[in-house]
Amino acid sequence: MAEAHFTSDQKKRIKAAIEEAELNTSGEIRVHLENHCKKDNVLDRAAQVFAQLKMHETEARNGVLIYMAIKDHKFGIIGDGGINAKVEPDFWDITKEKMVKHFKDGKFTEGLVDGILCVGERLKEFYPYQKDDINELSDDISFGKD
């Protein structure tokens, strides 16, 4: 299982990064890890997981999923319509490039944390934290069953 690729400490660091990133935004960030991508196109699989996690149900449509198929060496970032309408078209690719620098060195936790914090900064610009904000989605990492 994909969960076995990360220590308890690493999983805590990833979750803490999500919590930190969401402190300043009403946006929602999720991380989904699995061993194998069940579709030919990684973004198609990310979109499928996005729907399974009900990320499209946030009030402002500002959820972002960081998806990774560990053994297939594939990952993608997908944002909901609200955030996609606001960020530059190349924002997700720029964020992915930052993460890949860590991944090439085998530093998957660091790459995920860097990507999460980068996404959080951008979400903060368009969806700043509101006093009455509620955490609409879990901050826990979700794992595929493969």
ZIRAUR-V865366 format. One record per backbone hydrogen bond with DSSP energy under -1.0 kcal/mol. CO is the residue of the C=O (numbers start at 0). NH is the residue of the N-H. E is the energy in kcal/mol with one decimal. If there is no record, write none. Layout:
co: <CO/CO>
nh: <NH/NH>
e: <E/E>
//
This chain:
co: <0/1/2/6/7/8/9/10/11/12/13/14/15/16/17/23/27/29/30/31/32/33/34/40/41/42/43/44/45/46/47/48/49/50/53/54/60/60/61/62/63/64/65/66/67/68/69/73/75/77/79/80/82/82/87/89/90/91/92/93/94/95/96/98/99/101/101/102/105/106/107/108/109/110/111/112/113/114/115/116/117/118/119/120/121/122/126/129/133/141>
nh: <3/4/5/10/11/12/13/14/15/16/17/18/19/20/21/128/63/65/141/67/143/69/71/44/45/46/47/48/49/50/51/52/54/53/56/57/81/82/27/79/29/77/31/75/33/73/72/68/66/64/83/84/85/86/90/93/94/95/96/97/98/99/100/102/103/104/106/105/107/110/111/112/113/114/115/116/117/118/119/120/121/122/123/124/125/126/25/132/135/32>
e: <-1.3/-1.9/-1.5/-2.4/-2.1/-2.2/-2.2/-2.4/-2.6/-1.9/-1.9/-2.5/-2.7/-2.9/-2.1/-1.4/-2.7/-2.5/-2.7/-2.2/-2.7/-2.6/-1.2/-1.8/-2.6/-2.3/-1.9/-2.6/-2.8/-2.0/-2.3/-2.6/-2.4/-1.5/-1.4/-1.0/-1.3/-1.2/-1.6/-2.4/-2.5/-2.4/-2.5/-2.3/-2.4/-1.9/-1.1/-3.2/-3.0/-3.0/-2.6/-1.7/-1.5/-2.3/-2.0/-2.5/-2.4/-2.4/-2.3/-1.6/-1.8/-2.8/-1.4/-2.2/-2.8/-1.2/-2.4/-2.2/-1.2/-2.0/-2.5/-2.8/-2.6/-2.4/-2.8/-2.6/-2.1/-2.5/-2.5/-2.1/-1.7/-2.8/-2.2/-1.1/-1.3/-3.7/-2.3/-2.3/-1.0/-2.5>
//
